[in-house]
């Protein structure tokens, strides 16, 4: 926040995170009516491509896990604060990983020590952080931020809650704008897989993937038995394994394993990818008729979705089923 404030030329308004009210004794309120223009309580949106590419994976998980301690708070608000304050802990300046900045704030969410201690005393922080809780520990800091926002009026009056975090209107607007960019416009499920018959490799691959509909998304997930759910590339790897075709583990490696095909050549069972040259972050299985089956992202189970949707970052496709190695593997 220090660098952002200087750039904005508002030195008189630099109140680094929660500088006002070092000890807060507000009452948690969950029944405010939403103010015009603020985030809808309980939206729980999936991460946008920008969120997936910009937020470190461990921080994204923490933002999403911490938000529910304040019923109706969208994780993207926590992520917006984390971005504006310290670029999710990546800013190289005093008071991020240790020490304090000029105002005495520290940690990835920039708490004053008295404020953090007050919040953690009122709201015991969950396991996974430091012992005792520390404002420099990402888990502790993010959960404390969620509780602090709730104590300050979130989600009913999001503007007031964020203003309490830092007393500046420009700061509130910056956080809300960033939060909006972090929320995906990806649609929810658009149907089921229909009836899949046949023993050809494409049918085997899709039948396995479709049998997973409704399974939870789990980062790094290799299935309900091993991990409690799937992530996108874990699902595709396992589906192809049913057809005796070995795929690499990550979406990027799966794409580079090829062979690449144009979108116009897509056939059921092919892989479709989303991202950029430097960050291929998602993969799904083409079902046909403009639909894919995939493990979308946090909070969204395995489902059928549209291949394209507003704001998507479709990257390309491959057809492992047509590769010479695939034919050799399936013949063994």
C-alpha positions as CSV (number, residue, x, y, z in Angstrom):
1,X,0.0,0.0,0.0
2,X,3.0,2.3,0.7
3,X,4.1,2.4,-2.9
4,X,0.6,2.7,-4.3
5,X,-0.2,5.6,-2.0
6,X,2.9,7.5,-3.0
7,X,2.1,6.9,-6.7
8,X,-1.3,8.3,-6.2
9,X,0.1,11.4,-4.6
10,X,-2.0,11.2,-1.5
11,X,0.6,11.2,1.2
12,X,-1.8,12.7,3.6
13,X,-4.1,9.8,3.3
14,X,-1.5,7.0,3.8
15,X,-3.0,4.9,6.5
16,X,-1.4,1.6,5.9
17,X,-3.8,-1.2,6.5
18,X,-5.8,-0.8,9.6
19,X,-3.7,2.2,10.9
20,X,-7.0,3.7,12.2
21,X,-8.3,1.9,15.2
22,X,-5.4,-0.2,16.4
23,X,-7.8,-2.0,18.7
24,X,-11.3,-2.5,17.4
25,X,-14.3,-3.6,19.4
26,X,-17.0,-3.4,16.7
27,X,-19.9,-5.8,16.5
28,X,-20.1,-8.4,13.7
29,X,-23.1,-7.6,11.6
30,X,-24.3,-10.0,8.9
31,X,-27.7,-8.5,8.0
32,X,-26.8,-5.2,6.4
33,X,-28.6,-4.4,3.1
34,X,-26.2,-4.2,0.3
35,X,-25.2,-0.7,-0.8
36,X,-25.6,0.2,-4.4
37,X,-22.6,-0.7,-6.5
38,X,-21.0,-3.0,-4.0
39,X,-20.2,-6.7,-4.4
40,X,-23.2,-9.1,-4.1
41,X,-22.9,-11.0,-0.8
42,X,-22.3,-14.7,-1.3
43,X,-21.3,-14.5,-4.9
44,X,-18.4,-16.9,-4.4
45,X,-17.3,-16.4,-8.0
46,X,-14.7,-18.7,-9.6
47,X,-11.2,-17.2,-10.2
48,X,-10.8,-15.4,-13.6
49,X,-7.9,-16.2,-15.8
50,X,-6.2,-13.1,-14.5
51,X,-6.6,-14.4,-10.9
52,X,-5.2,-17.8,-11.8
53,X,-2.2,-16.3,-13.5
54,X,-1.5,-13.5,-11.1
55,X,-2.2,-14.9,-7.6
56,X,0.3,-17.5,-6.2
57,X,-1.5,-20.8,-5.9
58,X,-1.0,-21.1,-2.1
59,X,-2.4,-17.6,-1.7
60,X,-5.4,-18.2,-3.9
61,X,-6.3,-21.3,-1.8
62,X,-6.0,-19.2,1.4
63,X,-8.2,-16.4,0.1
64,X,-10.9,-18.9,-0.8
65,X,-10.7,-20.9,2.4
66,X,-10.7,-17.8,4.6
67,X,-13.6,-15.9,3.1
68,X,-16.4,-18.2,4.5
69,X,-15.5,-17.1,8.1
70,X,-17.4,-14.0,7.1
71,X,-20.6,-15.4,5.6
72,X,-21.2,-13.8,2.2
73,X,-17.8,-12.3,1.8
74,X,-16.4,-13.0,-1.6
75,X,-12.8,-14.3,-1.6
76,X,-11.9,-11.8,-4.4
77,X,-12.1,-8.9,-1.9
78,X,-9.4,-10.5,0.3
79,X,-7.4,-11.1,-2.9
80,X,-7.9,-7.5,-4.0
81,X,-6.6,-6.3,-0.6
82,X,-3.6,-8.7,-0.9
83,X,-2.8,-7.4,-4.3
84,X,-3.1,-3.7,-3.5
85,X,-1.2,-4.0,-0.2
86,X,1.8,-6.2,-1.1
87,X,1.2,-7.9,-4.5
88,X,0.3,-11.0,-2.5
89,X,3.4,-10.8,-0.4
90,X,5.8,-10.3,-3.4
91,X,6.7,-6.7,-2.9
92,X,10.3,-6.2,-1.9
93,X,10.0,-3.7,0.9
94,X,10.3,-3.4,4.6
95,X,7.3,-4.8,6.5
96,X,6.3,-7.6,4.2
97,X,8.1,-10.7,5.2
98,X,9.7,-9.1,8.3
99,X,10.0,-5.8,10.1
100,X,7.6,-2.9,9.6
101,X,7.0,-0.1,7.2
102,X,7.1,3.5,8.1
103,X,3.6,3.3,9.7
104,X,4.4,0.1,11.7
105,X,2.5,-2.3,9.5
106,X,3.7,-5.7,8.6
107,X,2.9,-8.9,6.8
108,X,1.3,-9.7,3.4
109,X,-2.0,-8.1,4.5
110,X,-0.2,-5.1,6.3
111,X,-1.5,-5.3,9.8
112,X,-0.4,-3.1,12.7
113,X,0.7,-5.4,15.5
114,X,-2.0,-4.2,18.0
115,X,-4.8,-4.6,15.4
116,X,-3.7,-8.1,14.4
117,X,-3.4,-9.1,18.1
118,X,-6.9,-7.7,18.8
119,X,-8.4,-9.6,15.8
120,X,-6.7,-12.9,16.7
121,X,-7.8,-12.5,20.3
122,X,-11.4,-12.1,19.3
123,X,-11.3,-14.7,16.6
124,X,-9.1,-17.8,17.1
125,X,-7.3,-18.4,13.9
126,X,-7.5,-21.9,12.3
127,X,-4.7,-24.5,12.2
128,X,-2.2,-24.0,9.4
129,X,-0.6,-20.8,10.6
130,X,2.1,-19.9,13.1
131,X,2.2,-20.6,16.8
132,X,1.5,-18.1,18.2
133,X,-0.3,-16.5,15.3
134,X,1.8,-14.1,13.3
135,X,0.8,-11.2,10.9
136,X,3.7,-12.4,8.7
137,X,2.2,-15.8,8.2
138,X,0.0,-15.8,5.1
139,X,-2.7,-18.0,6.6
140,X,-2.9,-16.1,9.8
141,X,-2.9,-12.7,8.0
142,X,-5.6,-13.6,5.5
143,X,-7.9,-15.2,8.0
144,X,-7.4,-12.1,10.3
145,X,-8.2,-9.9,7.4
146,X,-11.5,-11.8,6.7
147,X,-12.5,-11.4,10.3
148,X,-11.5,-7.8,10.4
149,X,-13.7,-7.0,7.4
150,X,-16.6,-8.8,9.0
151,X,-16.2,-6.9,12.2
152,X,-16.2,-3.7,10.1
153,X,-19.5,-4.4,8.3
154,X,-18.7,-6.8,5.5
155,X,-20.4,-8.2,3.4
156,X,-23.4,-5.9,3.9
157,X,-21.5,-2.6,3.5
158,X,-18.4,-3.5,1.6
159,X,-17.3,0.0,1.1
160,X,-17.4,0.8,4.8
161,X,-15.6,-2.4,5.6
162,X,-12.7,-1.8,3.2
163,X,-12.6,1.9,4.2
164,X,-12.1,0.7,7.8
165,X,-9.1,-1.3,6.5
166,X,-7.6,1.8,5.0
167,X,-9.3,5.2,5.4
168,X,-9.2,6.3,1.8
169,X,-11.8,6.2,-0.9
170,X,-9.2,5.7,-3.7
171,X,-8.1,2.6,-1.8
172,X,-11.6,1.2,-1.6
173,X,-12.1,1.7,-5.3
174,X,-8.8,0.1,-6.1
175,X,-9.6,-3.0,-4.1
176,X,-13.1,-3.3,-5.5
177,X,-11.8,-2.9,-9.1
178,X,-9.1,-5.5,-8.6
179,X,-11.6,-7.9,-7.0
180,X,-13.9,-7.5,-10.0
181,X,-11.0,-8.5,-12.3
182,X,-10.3,-11.5,-10.2
183,X,-13.8,-12.9,-10.5
184,X,-14.4,-15.1,-13.5
185,X,-17.3,-14.9,-15.9
186,X,-17.1,-18.6,-16.5
187,X,-20.6,-20.0,-16.7
188,X,-21.8,-22.8,-14.5
189,X,-22.5,-26.2,-15.8
190,X,-24.4,-26.4,-19.1
191,X,-25.6,-30.0,-19.1
192,X,-24.5,-33.6,-18.8
193,X,-22.5,-35.9,-21.1
194,X,-25.4,-37.7,-22.7
195,X,-25.0,-41.4,-23.5
196,X,-21.4,-42.5,-24.3
197,X,-21.1,-46.0,-25.8
198,X,-18.3,-47.8,-27.6
199,X,-14.9,-49.3,-26.8
200,X,-12.8,-46.9,-29.0
201,X,-10.2,-44.8,-27.1
202,X,-12.2,-41.6,-27.3
203,X,-15.3,-43.2,-25.8
204,X,-13.2,-44.8,-23.0
205,X,-11.6,-41.5,-22.2
206,X,-14.9,-39.5,-22.2
207,X,-16.8,-42.2,-20.3
208,X,-14.3,-42.1,-17.5
209,X,-14.3,-38.3,-17.3
210,X,-18.1,-38.1,-17.5
211,X,-18.4,-40.6,-14.6
212,X,-16.6,-38.0,-12.5
213,X,-19.3,-35.3,-12.9
214,X,-20.0,-33.7,-9.5
215,X,-16.7,-34.6,-8.0
216,X,-15.1,-31.7,-6.1
217,X,-12.3,-29.6,-7.6
218,X,-9.1,-30.1,-5.5
219,X,-5.9,-28.4,-6.3
220,X,-3.4,-31.1,-7.4
221,X,-6.2,-33.6,-7.1
222,X,-5.8,-37.1,-8.5
223,X,-9.3,-38.4,-7.8
224,X,-11.7,-38.8,-5.0
225,X,-9.9,-41.8,-3.4
226,X,-6.4,-40.3,-3.5
227,X,-7.1,-36.6,-3.0
228,X,-10.9,-36.1,-2.4
229,X,-11.4,-34.7,-5.9
230,X,-9.8,-33.7,-9.2
231,X,-7.9,-30.7,-10.7
232,X,-8.1,-30.1,-14.4
233,X,-5.0,-32.0,-15.5
234,X,-5.4,-34.7,-13.0
235,X,-8.8,-35.6,-14.5
236,X,-7.5,-35.6,-18.1
237,X,-4.4,-37.6,-17.2
238,X,-6.6,-40.2,-15.5
239,X,-9.1,-40.3,-18.3
240,X,-6.4,-41.0,-20.9
241,X,-4.8,-43.6,-18.7
242,X,-8.1,-45.6,-19.0
243,X,-7.3,-45.8,-22.7
244,X,-3.7,-46.8,-22.0
245,X,-2.3,-43.4,-23.0
246,X,0.1,-41.7,-20.7
247,X,-0.1,-37.9,-20.4
248,X,2.2,-35.6,-18.4
249,X,0.7,-34.3,-15.1
250,X,0.3,-30.5,-15.7
251,X,-1.8,-28.7,-18.3
252,X,1.2,-26.9,-19.8
253,X,3.1,-30.2,-20.2
254,X,0.1,-31.9,-21.6
255,X,-0.2,-29.2,-24.3
256,X,3.4,-29.4,-25.2
257,X,3.2,-33.2,-25.5
258,X,0.9,-32.5,-28.5
259,X,0.2,-33.0,-31.2
260,X,-1.4,-29.6,-31.6
261,X,-4.5,-29.3,-33.8
262,X,-6.6,-26.3,-35.0
263,X,-9.9,-25.7,-33.3
264,X,-11.7,-26.5,-36.5
265,X,-10.3,-30.1,-36.3
266,X,-11.5,-30.8,-32.8
267,X,-13.1,-34.3,-32.2
268,X,-14.5,-35.8,-29.1
269,X,-11.8,-36.8,-26.7
270,X,-9.3,-34.1,-27.8
271,X,-7.8,-31.8,-25.2
272,X,-8.5,-28.1,-25.1
273,X,-6.3,-25.6,-23.3
274,X,-6.7,-22.1,-21.8
275,X,-4.0,-19.6,-21.0
276,X,-1.0,-17.8,-22.7
277,X,2.3,-18.8,-24.1
278,X,3.9,-18.5,-20.6
279,X,1.0,-19.7,-18.5
280,X,-1.2,-22.5,-19.8
281,X,-3.4,-22.9,-16.7
282,X,-6.4,-25.1,-17.7
283,X,-7.2,-28.1,-19.7
284,X,-10.5,-29.9,-20.5
285,X,-11.8,-32.8,-22.7
286,X,-13.7,-31.9,-25.8
287,X,-17.1,-33.5,-25.7
288,X,-18.4,-32.3,-29.0
289,X,-21.0,-29.8,-30.1
290,X,-19.1,-26.9,-28.5
291,X,-19.0,-28.5,-25.0
292,X,-16.2,-29.7,-22.8
293,X,-16.1,-31.8,-19.6
294,X,-13.6,-30.5,-17.1
295,X,-12.7,-29.9,-13.5
296,X,-13.0,-26.1,-13.7
297,X,-11.6,-24.4,-10.6
298,X,-12.0,-23.9,-6.8
299,X,-15.5,-24.3,-5.6
300,X,-16.8,-25.7,-8.9
301,X,-17.2,-29.5,-9.3
302,X,-16.4,-31.5,-12.4
303,X,-19.0,-30.6,-15.0
304,X,-19.9,-30.0,-18.6
305,X,-19.4,-26.4,-19.9
306,X,-19.2,-24.4,-23.1
307,X,-15.9,-24.5,-24.9
308,X,-16.1,-20.7,-25.2
309,X,-17.5,-18.2,-22.8
310,X,-17.3,-14.4,-22.4
311,X,-13.7,-13.5,-21.5
312,X,-12.2,-16.9,-22.0
313,X,-8.6,-17.2,-22.8
314,X,-8.8,-20.3,-25.1
315,X,-5.2,-21.2,-26.1
316,X,-5.3,-24.2,-28.3
317,X,-6.0,-27.9,-28.6
318,X,-4.2,-31.2,-29.0
319,X,-5.2,-34.7,-30.1
320,X,-3.2,-37.3,-28.1
321,X,-5.5,-39.9,-29.6
322,X,-4.1,-39.4,-33.0
323,X,-0.5,-39.4,-32.0
324,X,1.6,-42.5,-33.2
325,X,2.5,-43.2,-29.6
326,X,-1.2,-43.4,-28.6
327,X,-1.9,-45.9,-31.3
328,X,1.1,-48.0,-30.1
329,X,0.0,-47.8,-26.5
330,X,-3.6,-48.7,-27.1
331,X,-2.5,-51.7,-29.1
332,X,-0.5,-53.2,-26.3
